[in-house]
Amino acid sequence: MVGPTPDELGIAGYAHIVNACCRGVWCAESPVVRPSFDPNNPDTYHVEQWLGQGAFGTVSIVTAENGTRVMAVKMASSGKEAALRNEVDVLNKLGIHRNIVTLFGMLEPTSAWEPVRFFMEYVGGGTIAALAQSLAGVSEEEARAIIRQLLYGLEHIHAQKVIHRDIKGANILISPTGCVKIADLGISRIHIGDAKSFAGSGPYIAPEVYTGSRYDSKIDLWSVGGVIVEILHGTHPWAGIPAMSLCLKVSRFEFPKPDKVSPTLENLFSKVFCAPNDRHSATMLLGHPWLTTSAA
C-alpha cells in the first residue's frame, strides 16, 4: 500500500503519530462517514494527487464535497483487475470497522481498455513499515499500541470468515492521530474450508503455507509476529534472505528473535511462532499479558 514517504513526514512527524497512538487520541475520532459523491459521475469528485504504485495498481488522492472530503482511489494495473475486484468484494463483506480501511464505492469500466477503480478511505500517516524504518524501530510500549489495534481489525476479519493472507508492515496504515488500519486485501480470501494455495510475502509467511499444507486464519497470526519483529527492528531482519533459505528456516518454525525483549513478549512469540494447532487466535492474543498491561 502506498502513502506518504518517510521524507515527507520526517522523523518528527512519525514520532508524533506514534505518540498519538500510545495516548489513544484516535479513540475520540468519529466513525468513518461515506462522502457524498457518485463514483460514476466525475463531476462529484476531483483527482488531486498521484500517490504511487501499489501491488495491484496505482493510488491517487481524490476530493469530494467541494474539496472538503479526502479519499483515495485505487486503479487496477493491467492484469490485476481480478485482485481489485476481490478486494472490493471482501471490503463489502467486512463493512465498516475502525481498524480496517473503509470502501466508499467502485467505478465499473465502460470499455475493455478502462481500468477498474475503487474509492476508499484515505489514511494520511502512511504505512507502519515506513514509520518503523524512519524511527529505526519502536519501543515495546509503542509496538503494543500498534499491535493491539491490528489485532482488533484481524479479529473482525476472521469473524467474517476472511483470511487476509498478506499481513505485513507495508499493508498496515496509520492515521495522523495514531489509528491503525488494515489495508491491501487483494489476495485475501473468504474462508470456505481449508485453503492451500500459496500466498503472502516472504518473511511473514507461515510454515504451513511454505510446506503446501492446508491452512486457515491462523496464518495471519504468524504474520502478526513478523510485524512485531519488523517494527521493533525498523525492518524485518530476514527481508533480504534468499527464498529457499527463508523457506527452510520458516518451515522449521524459526524466527528472528529481537534482542532484549521482555519476558511477556517472549511468551507471546511462543504463541504465534508455533504449530497452527497451538497458535493463538486474534481474540486469544488480545487477552495476552503483553497486550493487556501498560508495561510488559
C-alpha positions as a Markdown table, in Angstrom:
| # | Residue | x | y | z |
|---|---|---|---|---|
| 1 | Met | 0.0 | 0.0 | 0.0 |
| 2 | Val | 1.3 | 3.4 | -0.9 |
| 3 | Gly | 1.3 | 6.5 | 1.3 |
| 4 | Pro | 3.5 | 9.4 | 2.4 |
| 5 | Thr | 7.2 | 8.7 | 2.2 |
| 6 | Pro | 9.5 | 8.9 | 5.3 |
| 7 | Asp | 11.0 | 12.0 | 3.8 |
| 8 | Glu | 7.6 | 13.7 | 3.5 |
| 9 | Leu | 6.6 | 13.0 | 7.2 |
| 10 | Gly | 10.1 | 13.0 | 8.7 |
| 11 | Ile | 11.2 | 11.6 | 12.0 |
| 12 | Ala | 9.3 | 14.2 | 14.0 |
| 13 | Gly | 6.1 | 13.5 | 12.1 |
| 14 | Tyr | 6.3 | 9.8 | 12.7 |
| 15 | Ala | 7.2 | 10.3 | 16.3 |
| 16 | His | 4.1 | 12.5 | 16.8 |
| 17 | Ile | 1.9 | 9.7 | 15.2 |
| 18 | Val | 3.4 | 7.0 | 17.5 |
| 19 | Asn | 2.8 | 9.2 | 20.5 |
| 20 | Ala | -0.8 | 9.8 | 19.5 |
| 21 | Cys | -1.2 | 6.1 | 19.0 |
| 22 | Cys | 0.1 | 5.3 | 22.5 |
| 23 | Arg | -2.1 | 8.1 | 24.1 |
| 24 | Gly | -5.2 | 6.7 | 22.3 |
| 25 | Val | -6.0 | 10.0 | 20.5 |
| 26 | Trp | -7.7 | 8.0 | 17.8 |
| 27 | Cys | -10.3 | 6.7 | 20.2 |
| 28 | Ala | -12.1 | 10.0 | 20.2 |
| 29 | Glu | -12.4 | 10.1 | 16.4 |
| 30 | Ser | -15.9 | 9.9 | 14.9 |
| 31 | Pro | -16.8 | 6.9 | 12.9 |
| 32 | Val | -15.9 | 7.0 | 9.2 |
| 33 | Val | -18.7 | 8.6 | 7.1 |
| 34 | Arg | -19.1 | 8.0 | 3.4 |
| 35 | Pro | -18.6 | 11.2 | 1.4 |
| 36 | Ser | -21.4 | 12.4 | -0.8 |
| 37 | Phe | -20.3 | 11.6 | -4.3 |
| 38 | Asp | -21.2 | 9.3 | -7.2 |
| 39 | Pro | -18.3 | 7.1 | -8.5 |
| 40 | Asn | -19.9 | 7.1 | -11.9 |
| 41 | Asn | -20.1 | 10.9 | -12.1 |
| 42 | Pro | -16.7 | 12.6 | -12.3 |
| 43 | Asp | -18.3 | 15.9 | -11.6 |
| 44 | Thr | -18.8 | 14.9 | -8.0 |
| 45 | Tyr | -15.1 | 14.4 | -7.2 |
| 46 | His | -11.7 | 15.6 | -8.3 |
| 47 | Val | -8.3 | 13.8 | -8.6 |
| 48 | Glu | -5.8 | 15.9 | -6.7 |
| 49 | Gln | -2.5 | 14.0 | -6.5 |
| 50 | Trp | -0.9 | 10.7 | -7.6 |
| 51 | Leu | 0.4 | 8.9 | -4.5 |
| 52 | Gly | 2.3 | 6.0 | -6.0 |
| 53 | Gln | 2.3 | 2.4 | -7.3 |
| 54 | Gly | 0.9 | -0.4 | -5.1 |
| 55 | Ala | 1.0 | -4.2 | -5.6 |
| 56 | Phe | -2.1 | -4.3 | -7.8 |
| 57 | Gly | -2.4 | -0.7 | -9.1 |
| 58 | Thr | -1.9 | 3.0 | -8.7 |
| 59 | Val | -3.3 | 5.1 | -5.8 |
| 60 | Ser | -4.3 | 8.7 | -6.0 |
| 61 | Ile | -5.8 | 11.3 | -3.7 |
| 62 | Val | -9.3 | 12.4 | -4.6 |
| 63 | Thr | -11.5 | 15.1 | -3.0 |
| 64 | Ala | -15.3 | 15.3 | -2.9 |
| 65 | Glu | -17.9 | 17.7 | -1.4 |
| 66 | Asn | -16.2 | 20.8 | -2.9 |
| 67 | Gly | -12.8 | 19.7 | -1.7 |
| 68 | Thr | -13.7 | 19.2 | 1.9 |
| 69 | Arg | -13.5 | 15.4 | 2.0 |
| 70 | Val | -10.4 | 13.4 | 1.0 |
| 71 | Met | -10.5 | 9.9 | -0.3 |
| 72 | Ala | -8.0 | 7.5 | -2.1 |
| 73 | Val | -8.8 | 5.9 | -5.4 |
| 74 | Lys | -7.1 | 2.7 | -6.4 |
| 75 | Met | -6.8 | 2.0 | -10.2 |
| 76 | Ala | -6.0 | -1.6 | -11.3 |
| 77 | Ser | -2.8 | -2.3 | -13.2 |
| 78 | Ser | -3.2 | -4.3 | -16.4 |
| 79 | Gly | -3.9 | -7.9 | -15.5 |
| 80 | Lys | -4.6 | -7.1 | -11.8 |
| 81 | Glu | -8.4 | -6.4 | -12.2 |
| 82 | Ala | -9.4 | -9.7 | -10.5 |
| 83 | Ala | -7.4 | -8.8 | -7.4 |
| 84 | Leu | -9.0 | -5.4 | -7.1 |
| 85 | Arg | -12.5 | -6.9 | -7.6 |
| 86 | Asn | -11.7 | -9.5 | -4.9 |
| 87 | Glu | -10.6 | -6.6 | -2.6 |
| 88 | Val | -13.9 | -4.8 | -3.2 |
| 89 | Asp | -15.9 | -8.0 | -2.5 |
| 90 | Val | -14.0 | -8.6 | 0.7 |
| 91 | Leu | -14.3 | -5.0 | 1.9 |
| 92 | Asn | -18.0 | -5.0 | 1.2 |
| 93 | Lys | -18.3 | -8.2 | 3.3 |
| 94 | Leu | -16.3 | -6.7 | 6.2 |
| 95 | Gly | -18.4 | -3.5 | 6.3 |
| 96 | Ile | -17.1 | -0.6 | 8.5 |
| 97 | His | -14.6 | -1.2 | 11.2 |
| 98 | Arg | -12.3 | 1.4 | 12.8 |
| 99 | Asn | -9.2 | -0.7 | 12.1 |
| 100 | Ile | -9.9 | -1.6 | 8.5 |
| 101 | Val | -9.8 | 0.8 | 5.6 |
| 102 | Thr | -13.4 | 1.7 | 4.5 |
| 103 | Leu | -14.7 | 1.2 | 1.0 |
| 104 | Phe | -16.7 | 4.1 | -0.4 |
| 105 | Gly | -17.6 | 2.9 | -3.9 |
| 106 | Met | -16.5 | 1.4 | -7.2 |
| 107 | Leu | -16.4 | 2.6 | -10.7 |
| 108 | Glu | -17.1 | -0.1 | -13.3 |
| 109 | Pro | -15.2 | 0.3 | -16.6 |
| 110 | Thr | -17.4 | 1.1 | -19.6 |
| 111 | Ser | -14.9 | -0.3 | -22.1 |
| 112 | Ala | -12.4 | -3.1 | -22.3 |
| 113 | Trp | -9.4 | -0.7 | -22.0 |
| 114 | Glu | -10.6 | 1.2 | -19.0 |
| 115 | Pro | -9.3 | 0.1 | -15.6 |
| 116 | Val | -11.3 | -0.9 | -12.5 |
| 117 | Arg | -11.3 | 1.8 | -9.9 |
| 118 | Phe | -12.5 | 1.9 | -6.3 |
| 119 | Phe | -12.7 | 4.7 | -3.8 |
| 120 | Met | -11.7 | 4.2 | -0.2 |
| 121 | Glu | -10.8 | 6.0 | 3.0 |
| 122 | Tyr | -7.6 | 7.9 | 2.8 |
| 123 | Val | -5.2 | 7.3 | 5.7 |
| 124 | Gly | -2.7 | 10.1 | 5.9 |
| 125 | Gly | 0.0 | 8.8 | 8.1 |
| 126 | Gly | 1.5 | 6.2 | 5.7 |
| 127 | Thr | 2.4 | 2.7 | 6.5 |
| 128 | Ile | 3.7 | 1.0 | 9.7 |
| 129 | Ala | 6.7 | -0.2 | 7.7 |
| 130 | Ala | 7.7 | 3.4 | 6.7 |
| 131 | Leu | 7.1 | 4.6 | 10.3 |
| 132 | Ala | 9.2 | 1.9 | 11.8 |
| 133 | Gln | 12.0 | 2.3 | 9.3 |
| 134 | Ser | 12.1 | 6.1 | 9.7 |
| 135 | Leu | 12.3 | 5.8 | 13.5 |
| 136 | Ala | 14.8 | 2.9 | 13.3 |
| 137 | Gly | 12.4 | 0.8 | 15.3 |
| 138 | Val | 9.9 | 1.5 | 18.1 |
| 139 | Ser | 9.8 | 0.6 | 21.8 |
| 140 | Glu | 7.7 | -2.3 | 23.1 |
| 141 | Glu | 5.2 | 0.1 | 24.6 |
| 142 | Glu | 4.8 | 1.7 | 21.1 |
| 143 | Ala | 4.6 | -1.6 | 19.4 |
| 144 | Arg | 2.0 | -2.8 | 21.8 |
| 145 | Ala | -0.3 | 0.2 | 21.0 |
| 146 | Ile | 0.1 | -0.6 | 17.3 |
| 147 | Ile | -0.4 | -4.4 | 17.5 |
| 148 | Arg | -3.4 | -4.1 | 19.8 |
| 149 | Gln | -5.3 | -2.2 | 17.1 |
| 150 | Leu | -4.0 | -4.6 | 14.4 |
| 151 | Leu | -5.5 | -7.5 | 16.3 |
| 152 | Tyr | -8.8 | -5.7 | 16.7 |
| 153 | Gly | -9.0 | -5.4 | 12.9 |
| 154 | Leu | -7.9 | -9.0 | 12.4 |
| 155 | Glu | -10.4 | -10.3 | 15.0 |
| 156 | His | -13.2 | -8.7 | 12.9 |
| 157 | Ile | -11.8 | -10.0 | 9.6 |
| 158 | His | -11.6 | -13.6 | 10.9 |
| 159 | Ala | -15.1 | -13.3 | 12.5 |
| 160 | Gln | -16.3 | -12.7 | 9.0 |
| 161 | Lys | -14.6 | -15.9 | 7.8 |
| 162 | Val | -12.0 | -14.0 | 5.8 |
| 163 | Ile | -8.2 | -14.7 | 5.7 |
| 164 | His | -6.0 | -11.6 | 4.9 |
| 165 | Arg | -3.0 | -13.7 | 3.7 |
| 166 | Asp | -0.6 | -10.8 | 3.4 |
| 167 | Ile | -0.3 | -9.1 | 6.8 |
| 168 | Lys | 3.0 | -7.1 | 6.9 |
| 169 | Gly | 4.0 | -3.6 | 7.8 |
| 170 | Ala | 3.6 | -2.3 | 4.3 |
| 171 | Asn | 0.0 | -3.3 | 4.3 |
| 172 | Ile | -0.9 | -1.7 | 7.6 |
| 173 | Leu | -1.7 | 2.1 | 7.5 |
| 174 | Ile | -1.8 | 4.5 | 10.4 |
| 175 | Ser | -3.6 | 7.9 | 10.6 |
| 176 | Pro | -2.1 | 11.1 | 11.9 |
| 177 | Thr | -4.0 | 10.5 | 15.1 |
| 178 | Gly | -2.5 | 7.0 | 15.5 |
| 179 | Cys | -5.4 | 4.9 | 14.3 |
| 180 | Val | -4.1 | 1.7 | 12.7 |
| 181 | Lys | -5.9 | 0.4 | 9.6 |
| 182 | Ile | -5.5 | -2.9 | 7.8 |
| 183 | Ala | -5.3 | -2.4 | 4.0 |
| 184 | Asp | -4.5 | -4.3 | 0.8 |
| 185 | Leu | -6.9 | -7.2 | 0.8 |
| 186 | Gly | -6.3 | -8.1 | -2.8 |
| 187 | Ile | -5.2 | -11.6 | -2.1 |
| 188 | Ser | -7.4 | -12.2 | 0.9 |
| 189 | Arg | -10.0 | -15.0 | 0.6 |
| 190 | Ile | -13.3 | -15.8 | 2.1 |
| 191 | His | -12.7 | -18.9 | 4.1 |
| 192 | Ile | -14.7 | -21.8 | 2.9 |
| 193 | Gly | -13.0 | -24.9 | 4.2 |
| 194 | Asp | -9.2 | -25.1 | 4.5 |
| 195 | Ala | -7.1 | -23.2 | 2.0 |
| 196 | Lys | -3.9 | -24.5 | 0.4 |
| 197 | Ser | -2.8 | -22.1 | -2.3 |
| 198 | Phe | 0.5 | -20.2 | -1.8 |
| 199 | Ala | 0.1 | -16.5 | -0.8 |
| 200 | Gly | 1.9 | -13.9 | 1.2 |
| 201 | Ser | 5.1 | -12.0 | 1.4 |
| 202 | Gly | 8.5 | -13.7 | 2.2 |
| 203 | Pro | 9.4 | -13.5 | 5.9 |
| 204 | Tyr | 5.8 | -13.0 | 7.0 |
| 205 | Ile | 4.5 | -16.3 | 5.5 |
| 206 | Ala | 3.5 | -19.1 | 8.0 |
| 207 | Pro | 5.2 | -22.5 | 7.8 |
| 208 | Glu | 2.1 | -24.3 | 6.7 |
| 209 | Val | 1.9 | -22.1 | 3.6 |
| 210 | Tyr | 5.5 | -22.8 | 2.7 |
| 211 | Thr | 5.0 | -26.5 | 3.0 |
| 212 | Gly | 1.9 | -26.6 | 1.0 |
| 213 | Ser | -0.3 | -27.8 | 3.9 |
| 214 | Arg | -3.9 | -26.8 | 4.4 |
| 215 | Tyr | -4.3 | -23.6 | 6.4 |
| 216 | Asp | -6.8 | -21.3 | 7.9 |
| 217 | Ser | -6.9 | -17.8 | 9.5 |
| 218 | Lys | -4.1 | -18.8 | 11.9 |
| 219 | Ile | -1.5 | -17.9 | 9.2 |
| 220 | Asp | -2.3 | -14.2 | 9.8 |
| 221 | Leu | -1.2 | -14.6 | 13.4 |
| 222 | Trp | 2.2 | -15.9 | 12.4 |
| 223 | Ser | 2.4 | -12.8 | 10.2 |
| 224 | Val | 1.5 | -10.6 | 13.2 |
| 225 | Gly | 4.6 | -12.0 | 14.9 |
| 226 | Gly | 6.6 | -10.9 | 11.9 |
| 227 | Val | 5.1 | -7.4 | 12.1 |
| 228 | Ile | 6.1 | -7.1 | 15.8 |
| 229 | Val | 9.7 | -8.2 | 14.9 |
| 230 | Glu | 9.7 | -5.7 | 12.0 |
| 231 | Ile | 8.5 | -2.7 | 13.9 |
| 232 | Leu | 10.9 | -3.3 | 16.8 |
| 233 | His | 13.9 | -3.6 | 14.5 |
| 234 | Gly | 12.8 | -1.0 | 12.0 |
| 235 | Thr | 12.9 | -3.5 | 9.2 |
| 236 | His | 12.3 | -7.3 | 9.1 |
| 237 | Pro | 15.8 | -8.9 | 9.7 |
| 238 | Trp | 15.0 | -11.6 | 7.1 |
| 239 | Ala | 13.8 | -9.3 | 4.4 |
| 240 | Gly | 16.9 | -10.0 | 2.2 |
| 241 | Ile | 17.3 | -13.7 | 2.8 |
| 242 | Pro | 17.1 | -15.9 | -0.4 |
| 243 | Ala | 13.7 | -17.5 | -0.9 |
| 244 | Met | 15.0 | -21.1 | -0.4 |
| 245 | Ser | 16.9 | -20.3 | 2.8 |
| 246 | Leu | 13.8 | -18.4 | 4.1 |
| 247 | Cys | 11.5 | -21.3 | 3.3 |
| 248 | Leu | 13.8 | -23.8 | 5.2 |
| 249 | Lys | 14.1 | -21.5 | 8.2 |
| 250 | Val | 10.3 | -20.8 | 8.5 |
| 251 | Ser | 9.4 | -24.5 | 7.8 |
| 252 | Arg | 11.5 | -25.3 | 10.9 |
| 253 | Phe | 9.5 | -22.8 | 12.9 |
| 254 | Glu | 12.5 | -20.5 | 13.2 |
| 255 | Phe | 12.1 | -16.7 | 13.5 |
| 256 | Pro | 14.4 | -13.7 | 14.0 |
| 257 | Lys | 14.0 | -13.1 | 17.7 |
| 258 | Pro | 14.8 | -9.5 | 18.7 |
| 259 | Asp | 17.4 | -8.8 | 21.3 |
| 260 | Lys | 16.4 | -7.9 | 24.9 |
| 261 | Val | 12.6 | -8.3 | 24.7 |
| 262 | Ser | 10.5 | -8.5 | 27.9 |
| 263 | Pro | 9.5 | -12.0 | 29.2 |
| 264 | Thr | 5.9 | -11.3 | 28.4 |
| 265 | Leu | 6.7 | -10.5 | 24.7 |
| 266 | Glu | 9.0 | -13.6 | 24.6 |
| 267 | Asn | 6.0 | -15.6 | 25.8 |
| 268 | Leu | 3.7 | -14.0 | 23.1 |
| 269 | Phe | 6.2 | -15.0 | 20.4 |
| 270 | Ser | 5.8 | -18.6 | 21.6 |
| 271 | Lys | 2.1 | -18.3 | 21.0 |
| 272 | Val | 2.4 | -17.2 | 17.4 |
| 273 | Phe | 5.6 | -18.7 | 16.1 |
| 274 | Cys | 4.4 | -22.3 | 16.6 |
| 275 | Ala | 2.4 | -25.0 | 15.0 |
| 276 | Pro | -1.1 | -24.0 | 13.8 |
| 277 | Asn | -3.0 | -26.1 | 16.4 |
| 278 | Asp | -1.0 | -24.3 | 19.2 |
| 279 | Arg | -1.1 | -20.9 | 17.7 |
| 280 | His | -3.3 | -18.3 | 19.4 |
| 281 | Ser | -6.2 | -16.6 | 17.6 |
| 282 | Ala | -6.5 | -12.8 | 17.4 |
| 283 | Thr | -9.0 | -12.9 | 20.3 |
| 284 | Met | -6.7 | -15.0 | 22.4 |
| 285 | Leu | -3.8 | -12.7 | 21.7 |
| 286 | Leu | -5.8 | -9.7 | 22.8 |
| 287 | Gly | -6.1 | -11.3 | 26.2 |
| 288 | His | -2.3 | -12.0 | 26.4 |
| 289 | Pro | -0.5 | -10.1 | 29.3 |
| 290 | Trp | 1.8 | -8.3 | 26.8 |
| 291 | Leu | -1.2 | -6.6 | 25.3 |
| 292 | Thr | -3.4 | -6.2 | 28.4 |
| 293 | Thr | -0.8 | -4.5 | 30.6 |
| 294 | Ser | 0.5 | -0.9 | 30.3 |
| 295 | Ala | 4.1 | -2.1 | 30.9 |
| 296 | Ala | 5.3 | -5.5 | 30.0 |
